[in-house]
Amino acid sequence: MFSPDSTFSRVMSTLLDILLIGILWLVCSLPLITITASTTAAYYAMAKVVRHKTGYLFKEYFRSFKANFKQSILPSVIFIAVVFILVIDVMYVWNNRSSLNDGLFVIMVGIGFLFLSSIVYFCPFLSRFTKKNFEIFRLSAFSAFRFLPITLAVIISVCVVSAATYLMPWAIVVFPGIFIFFITYPMEYVMKKYMKKPEAGSPEEDIWYFQKTVSIFAEKIREKAKKNNK
């Protein structure tokens, strides 16, 4: 049961990695201005180390954090400013109810939805593609509508995780890692739509994000099947 190759050990190792990435994200996001860099690094480490079993967690996290730090400062400032303005406006309109303010409330919620839809894709795209901020944001906005079901599912998940964290503050060290882990599945699907598949036998074919991932349970079953065939 406690063998390094056992299913139990692999599950516990994966859960520990998910938890550590969530804690790294939380600590590195505390200055707020670094929240885009920390989210990008968290996604990069989660997809590469946890999902694809490539590299080392701390090394890959801080490699991505350092590589995207400068480019992520301006988006962080813009995101924080927009969120702050929207929250203040929504609270004001909600507390001063009138027919006009009700209409403004709907408009603000719509703007917030469009803005959040773009943010959902920004950090994963920044972790993978070498583009300027405007190009990434434009691609994010386009993807938000192209993959609308995924966008809605992720936004609903954000709301659920936020509400759960508000009700259970201690979960702030648990939920971020779990959330980032699960969104790697739809985000990897989306990003592969924008990446040209490498030719067979080419060096690009060995890049980690082109390789298929196998769950630890499926991997264990496959190993047992091989032994039985022998």
C-alpha positions as CSV (number, residue, x, y, z in Angstrom):
1,M,0.0,0.0,0.0
2,F,2.8,2.4,0.9
3,S,5.1,1.4,-1.9
4,P,6.2,4.4,-4.1
5,D,4.6,2.7,-7.1
6,S,1.3,1.9,-5.4
7,T,-1.9,3.6,-6.5
8,F,-2.3,5.0,-3.0
9,S,1.1,6.6,-3.0
10,R,0.6,8.1,-6.5
11,V,-2.8,9.5,-5.5
12,M,-1.4,11.1,-2.3
13,S,1.6,12.5,-4.2
14,T,-0.7,14.1,-6.8
15,L,-3.0,15.6,-4.1
16,L,0.1,17.0,-2.3
17,D,1.3,18.6,-5.5
18,I,-2.1,20.1,-6.1
19,L,-2.2,21.5,-2.5
20,L,1.3,22.9,-2.8
21,I,0.5,24.7,-6.1
22,G,-2.5,26.2,-4.5
23,I,-0.5,27.5,-1.6
24,L,2.2,28.9,-3.8
25,W,-0.5,30.7,-5.8
26,L,-2.0,32.1,-2.6
27,V,1.4,33.3,-1.2
28,C,2.6,34.8,-4.5
29,S,-0.7,36.5,-5.1
30,L,-0.7,38.5,-1.8
31,P,0.9,41.6,-3.3
32,L,-2.1,41.6,-5.7
33,I,0.0,43.1,-8.5
34,T,1.6,39.7,-8.9
35,I,-1.7,37.8,-9.2
36,T,-1.5,37.4,-13.0
37,A,2.0,36.1,-12.8
38,S,1.2,33.7,-9.9
39,T,-2.0,32.4,-11.7
40,T,0.0,31.9,-14.9
41,A,2.7,30.0,-13.0
42,A,0.2,27.9,-11.1
43,Y,-1.5,26.8,-14.3
44,Y,1.8,26.1,-16.0
45,A,3.1,24.0,-13.1
46,M,-0.3,22.2,-12.7
47,A,-0.5,21.3,-16.4
48,K,3.2,20.3,-16.8
49,V,4.1,18.7,-13.5
50,V,0.8,17.3,-12.2
51,R,-1.0,16.4,-15.4
52,H,2.0,15.5,-17.6
53,K,4.4,14.3,-14.9
54,T,7.2,16.4,-16.4
55,G,9.7,18.5,-14.4
56,Y,9.8,19.5,-10.8
57,L,7.0,21.5,-9.1
58,F,8.9,24.4,-7.5
59,K,11.3,24.7,-10.4
60,E,8.6,24.9,-13.0
61,Y,6.4,27.2,-11.0
62,F,9.1,29.8,-10.4
63,R,10.4,29.5,-13.9
64,S,7.0,30.5,-15.3
65,F,6.6,33.2,-12.6
66,K,9.9,34.8,-13.5
67,A,9.4,34.5,-17.3
68,N,6.0,36.2,-17.2
69,F,6.5,38.6,-14.3
70,K,7.2,41.8,-16.3
71,Q,4.5,41.1,-19.0
72,S,1.9,40.4,-16.3
73,I,2.2,43.6,-14.3
74,L,0.1,45.8,-16.5
75,P,-2.7,43.1,-16.9
76,S,-2.8,42.7,-13.1
77,V,-3.2,46.5,-12.6
78,I,-6.0,46.6,-15.2
79,F,-7.8,43.6,-13.8
80,I,-7.6,44.9,-10.3
81,A,-8.8,48.3,-11.3
82,V,-11.7,47.0,-13.4
83,V,-12.8,44.6,-10.7
84,F,-12.7,47.3,-8.1
85,I,-14.7,49.8,-10.2
86,L,-17.3,47.1,-11.1
87,V,-17.7,46.0,-7.5
88,I,-18.2,49.6,-6.2
89,D,-20.6,50.4,-9.0
90,V,-22.7,47.2,-8.5
91,M,-22.9,47.8,-4.7
92,Y,-24.0,51.4,-5.2
93,V,-26.6,50.5,-7.8
94,W,-27.9,47.6,-5.7
95,N,-28.2,49.8,-2.5
96,N,-30.0,52.6,-4.4
97,R,-32.7,50.7,-6.2
98,S,-34.7,52.5,-9.0
99,S,-35.9,51.6,-12.4
100,L,-32.8,53.4,-13.9
101,N,-30.4,51.7,-11.5
102,D,-32.0,48.3,-12.2
103,G,-31.1,48.7,-15.9
104,L,-27.6,49.9,-15.0
105,F,-27.2,46.8,-12.7
106,V,-28.0,44.5,-15.6
107,I,-25.6,46.3,-17.8
108,M,-22.8,46.1,-15.2
109,V,-23.4,42.4,-14.6
110,G,-23.1,41.9,-18.4
111,I,-19.9,43.9,-18.5
112,G,-18.6,41.9,-15.6
113,F,-19.4,38.7,-17.3
114,L,-17.7,39.7,-20.5
115,F,-14.6,40.8,-18.6
116,L,-14.5,37.7,-16.4
117,S,-14.9,35.5,-19.5
118,S,-11.8,37.0,-21.0
119,I,-9.8,36.7,-17.8
120,V,-10.6,33.0,-17.6
121,Y,-8.4,32.3,-20.7
122,F,-5.8,35.0,-20.3
123,C,-3.5,33.3,-17.8
124,P,-3.5,29.8,-19.5
125,F,-2.8,31.5,-22.8
126,L,0.0,33.6,-21.3
127,S,1.6,30.4,-19.9
128,R,1.6,28.7,-23.3
129,F,1.9,31.3,-26.1
130,T,4.5,34.0,-26.8
131,K,2.3,37.0,-27.7
132,K,1.8,40.6,-26.6
133,N,-0.8,41.3,-24.0
134,F,-3.3,42.8,-26.4
135,E,-3.0,39.8,-28.7
136,I,-3.6,37.4,-25.8
137,F,-6.5,39.4,-24.5
138,R,-8.1,39.5,-28.0
139,L,-7.6,35.7,-28.4
140,S,-9.1,35.3,-24.9
141,A,-12.2,37.4,-25.7
142,F,-12.6,35.4,-29.0
143,S,-12.3,32.1,-27.2
144,A,-14.8,33.1,-24.5
145,F,-17.5,33.1,-27.2
146,R,-16.1,30.3,-29.4
147,F,-16.1,27.9,-26.5
148,L,-19.1,29.4,-24.6
149,P,-20.1,26.2,-22.8
150,I,-16.6,25.9,-21.4
151,T,-16.6,29.6,-20.5
152,L,-19.9,29.3,-18.6
153,A,-18.8,26.1,-16.8
154,V,-15.5,27.7,-15.6
155,I,-17.3,31.0,-14.5
156,I,-19.9,29.0,-12.6
157,S,-17.0,27.1,-11.0
158,V,-15.3,30.3,-10.0
159,C,-18.5,31.5,-8.4
160,V,-19.0,28.3,-6.5
161,V,-15.4,28.2,-5.3
162,S,-15.6,31.8,-4.2
163,A,-18.8,31.3,-2.3
164,A,-17.5,28.2,-0.6
165,T,-14.3,30.0,0.4
166,Y,-16.3,32.8,1.8
167,L,-18.3,30.4,3.9
168,M,-15.3,28.4,4.9
169,P,-12.2,30.7,5.0
170,W,-9.9,27.9,5.9
171,A,-10.5,26.4,2.5
172,I,-8.5,29.2,0.9
173,V,-5.4,26.9,1.1
174,V,-7.3,23.9,-0.5
175,F,-9.7,25.2,-3.1
176,P,-7.4,27.2,-5.4
177,G,-5.2,24.2,-6.2
178,I,-8.2,21.9,-6.8
179,F,-9.8,24.5,-9.1
180,I,-6.7,25.1,-11.1
181,F,-6.2,21.3,-11.5
182,F,-9.7,20.8,-12.9
183,I,-9.6,23.7,-15.3
184,T,-6.5,22.4,-17.0
185,Y,-8.8,19.8,-18.7
186,P,-11.0,22.3,-20.6
187,M,-8.1,24.8,-21.1
188,E,-5.8,22.2,-22.6
189,Y,-8.6,21.2,-25.0
190,V,-9.0,24.8,-26.0
191,M,-5.3,25.6,-26.5
192,K,-4.8,22.5,-28.6
193,K,-7.2,24.0,-31.1
194,Y,-4.7,26.9,-31.6
195,M,-1.6,24.7,-31.8
196,K,-0.4,23.1,-35.0
197,K,0.2,19.4,-34.4
198,P,3.8,18.5,-34.9
199,E,4.9,16.1,-37.7
200,A,5.6,12.5,-36.7
201,G,9.3,12.1,-35.7
202,S,9.9,15.9,-35.4
203,P,11.6,17.3,-32.2
204,E,8.3,19.2,-31.5
205,E,6.5,15.9,-31.0
206,D,8.4,15.4,-27.7
207,I,7.2,18.7,-26.2
208,W,5.3,17.9,-23.0
209,Y,2.0,19.5,-23.9
210,F,1.7,17.4,-27.1
211,Q,2.0,14.2,-25.2
212,K,-1.2,12.4,-24.0
213,T,-1.9,12.3,-20.3
214,V,-3.0,9.2,-18.5
215,S,-4.6,9.2,-15.1
216,I,-2.8,7.4,-12.3
217,F,-5.6,4.8,-12.1
218,A,-5.5,4.1,-15.8
219,E,-1.7,3.9,-15.7
220,K,-1.9,1.3,-12.8
221,I,-4.5,-0.8,-14.7
222,R,-2.3,-0.7,-17.9
223,E,0.7,-1.9,-15.9
224,K,-1.3,-4.8,-14.5
225,A,-2.5,-5.7,-17.9
226,K,1.1,-5.8,-19.2
227,K,2.1,-8.1,-16.4
228,N,-0.8,-10.4,-17.1
229,N,0.0,-10.6,-20.8
230,K,3.6,-11.6,-19.9
